[in-house]
């Protein structure tokens, strides 16, 4: 098993790589080609990282990456407001 990437909510290095590429708008196929892994592997990684981040959809992951990049910090869901993201 891969160790968690620093500052990534317990994500593995591979999960962090995939998350960043989701944030860039790549499809699973494109991510697989970029990382040299099968599209099915990408799907499995996406499922895992969504679960770890408490997200339900790929679009939420893209927003997560954007907010994290803009704020330079970690991202937290605001209590009582599913879908609302704030940076710290």
N, C-alpha and C positions, 0 to 999 in steps of 0.2 A: 504494500500500500504506500502511496505517496504521502509525504508529510504535508501538513497544511501550509499554504503560502502565508507569509507574514501579513497581518492586518487584513485578512480576507474572510472574516467570519467563519474560520475553520475550514475554508475551502482548500482542496489539494491544489498543487501547482497546475495540474491538468485542468481542473475545474476553473481556476482563475484564468488560464489561457483561453478557454472556451468562452467564459463570461466576457472577457475583453473583446473577443471577436464577434460575439452577439451584439455588443455595444456598437461595433463598427458596421452592423447591419448584414453580416454574412449569413448565408443559409447553412444548414447542417452539412450539406454536400461541400460547400466552399470551405467551411471550417475543417472538415475531414481532409480535403486536398491540401490545405495550408499546413495542417499539423501532421499529415502523413498517417492518418488513422481512418478506419472505416466510418461511413455515415452512421451505421448502427451504433458504433461506439460513441460517437458524438451525441446521439439521442440519449444514450444511457447516462453520459456525463451531464447533459442538460437536465435530465430528470433529477439527478442527485444534487446538482447545485441549486436548482429551484427549491427543492425540499429543505436544504440547509439554510437558505436565505428566507424561507417562509413565503415564497412567491408561488403563484399559480400559473402564470403565463410568461412566455418568452419576452413579450413586450415589456412586462414589468422588470425583467432582468436588464433590458436595454436602458430603461429609465434609471434603474439602480446604478448602472455603470456611469451614465451621464451625470447624475447628481453627485456621485462619489468623485468624479473627475473635477467637476466644477467647484465643489466645496473643499476638495483636498482632504476630506475626512471620511469617517464612517457614515453609513446611512442607517436610519432607524425609521420604522413605520410609526407614525403618530398614533397615539392611543385613541381608539374610538373612530379613527378615520381610515378604513382600509383603502389602499390605493394612494393615500397622501404620503409623500416621502419628504423628510427633512434631513439636512446634513448637520453634523455637529462640528 
